[in-house]
């Protein structure tokens, strides 16, 4: 009923709090299912995870900017959230409270999405258990690999692709 990428997103969001992986998973799915649509519900979910990632790293400006964009998408696509098993009103309230905390430079705290589909919740809990993860556990803010993941990953392929595109743009390829 739900895309596998979305379920994986939820597992990472609530299980290991790997917001960077949430971004990676849904970005790939978005590019396949709704490419180029910056107002896609998938983009809203990506931005929400990116905001949590920035907030946890105390990048308040980045957290604020991305969360504001996510909220705007969610406000215009409440029906899409419901189709994904999420209480849209509760989510928007939670995110507006987080936005106030970010604006006040309050430290990051973990939060959960208000999932209203019991079958979706059961599936997520089952997968978390299979992976040895605890659903809803607070983020480990001492885990540098989790907190600074974007700095620690191998970006060789990204850099090579960017250089290839620059050369193509200049007509050298």
C-alpha angles and dihedrals in degrees: 000000000000125000114262090233090058093051090048088050090054092047092053093041093054104019109048099000090232096158092170089060089047088058094047094048097048095039090060091046093047092051089054100041106032107009118189095007102127090184093057118131085236090060089051091054091046091051092048091055091045090051091052089048092052093043092052088052090049092245091142096172092054092043092051096046095049095042092052089054092048092050091050091053093046092049091055095040104043090135090057090054091052090051086055091054096256128128099238097198093050092046093051090048092050091048093048089053089050090049090056090049091050091049088053090050092242116167120263120270126185119251138185131227115245099247111189100178106092093196090055091048092049091050092049093048090049092051092046090053091048089052094047093247129137113228112231097009113151117260117266099240091184093062104101092187089059098038098046099029095135090060095047101048125100106257097178095113092046092051092046092051092047091051091047091052092049091052091048090050090053090050094246096121 
